[in-house]
Amino acid sequence: MGLACAFAVVIVWSGFSLSARLGGKQALTGWDMGALRYMGSFVMGLLLVAGFGWPRLSLGRAAGLATGAAYVFPLAAYFGFRYAPTAHGGVLLTGLLPFAAALLGWLWLGERWTRMRVVSLAVVAGGILLLTLDTFGTHPGAWRGDLLFILGCLGWAVFTVLVRRWQVPALTATTVLALYPPLLYLPVWYFFLPSSLGEASSGAVIYQLIYQGMVAVVIAGFLFTRAVNALGSATTTTITALTPALAALVAWPLLGEALGPLGLAGVAIVSAGMALGVAGTRRGPIAGARR
């Protein structure tokens, strides 16, 4: 079940990257994308509360989860995609995630690294490097988006480790991310932040509201948390390292962002690194690893 949830997250996150990049090319501002995300998630959060009750999590822990996953990650992505293409976002938002999560998991949780885990991360790193070499020199000014993507990656890595550390149930984490952040963000957006929502087509607004707010928050949030609780942060984030490869492949025909031979090789190598990471989940730890 954990593996099924993790691979489903790859599909949803690939769609998130593509949808966010599409939003960056439309009339919607990054603040508008955030507002649509929170509008959709708030509706879903109310339905979850009606069906399963209020989330049993302290406000301090709820704020810790929401800061990284509900504010830093999506807003950094929405603004980043205004400057950089889908491949950049895939590489830096989710491709770097297994490395950030592995480091934080070792520091905060004492999670042990297996030999196969080290090998798989090295292979994934090689594939991401090829994707980087293939795409990062063709978009002048994209460095602004790249910095935002790195910030977003760190935000989600913190969320990943906190879920594992606090053993937060998937439904509880999903309800927290869906329900609490809109209460703070939407009033601030409405009264103070620049908006061009009225200039966007109704189709674009409805699509982003549904995908960003309902699919990317509620469905992906539940699946990811369920996977982390079942597999651990290391294995889950190794699987989600497939996201940049899948997103880059789909962005080629959908958005016209082509991949060259190096990029295609990077897709294959990242996939191989993910397979090694999953295969080595039950191997023994490295001698001397922190317990």
Secondary structure, 3 states (H helix, E strand, C coil): CHHHHHHHHHHHHHHHHHHHHHHHCCCCCHHHHHHHHHHHHHHHHHHHHHHHCCCCCCHHHHHHHHHHHHHHHHHHHHHHCCCCCHHHHHHHHHHCHHHHHHHHHHHHHCCCCEHHHHHHHHHHHHHHHHHHHHHCCCCCCCHHHHHHHHHHHHHHHHHHHHHHHHCCCHHHHHHHHHHHHHHHHHHHHHHHCCCCHHHCCHHHHHHHHHHHHHHHHHHHHHHHHHHHHHHCHHHHHHHHHHHHHHHHHHHHHHHCCCCCHHHHHHHHHHHHHHHHHHHCCCCCECCCCCC
